[in-house]
């Protein structure tokens, strides 16, 4: 999709199975105003200098605490002198007419937030790892929580027609459509986990082998985080007996 002319993407050179094409560092800026940087990314000098080149930088925000989003925060602050607003952020910023509001969206991690940004009648949602531009995200158990994540997707489903600018992968045209798809995907995975348990799976690793058989094995360790989050959710929602599979 075509980004608004007041939004810039500087992608970090850290591609991989979990980071897709690399961490997306987003900058929002009114013409002639200061840049607000969302997720500086890894500690890569070239990347951070490219971000700092969009001077003046008025503020540095992060969507959550994972290092592929935050490792470069201190260095970028050194390069720019900009204040850092770490997750969880509960505030409103107005930078030269660009309005930024935080939206608590725990689930991927406990501290995950999205940022709703408005300028000249346009509205976008910076989704961090809560919604990705390609594929689906991990519920990073035990810090992440599936019940929280489903609730967060419900909040994001209210943003019909607003573009989603994710922490990894391409921008999406509609935050609400993506949120509803993610919710459906999670419900389908829960059904698969229940079926794996009914078929005799005895631990989280065996559930992964049954449910994620079509997924690259290099991602199975990450998938196990989500499975453990799913098992904890099922137990809490009384879909597993008290002596059922131990999610811990």
Protein Blocks (a to p, Z undefined) as FASTA:
>chain_A
ZZdfkbccdddfbdcfklonopcddddddehiacddehjbjadfklmmmmmmmcccfbdc
dfbfcfklmmmmmmmmmmnopacddddddddddeehiacdddddehjbmklccddddeeh
iacddekjmbcfehjdddddfkbcfklmmmmmmmmmmmghiacddfedcddfblklmmmm
mmmmmmmmmmmmmmmmmnopabfklmmmmmmmmgcfklmmmmmmmmmmmmmmmmmnopac
fklccfZZ
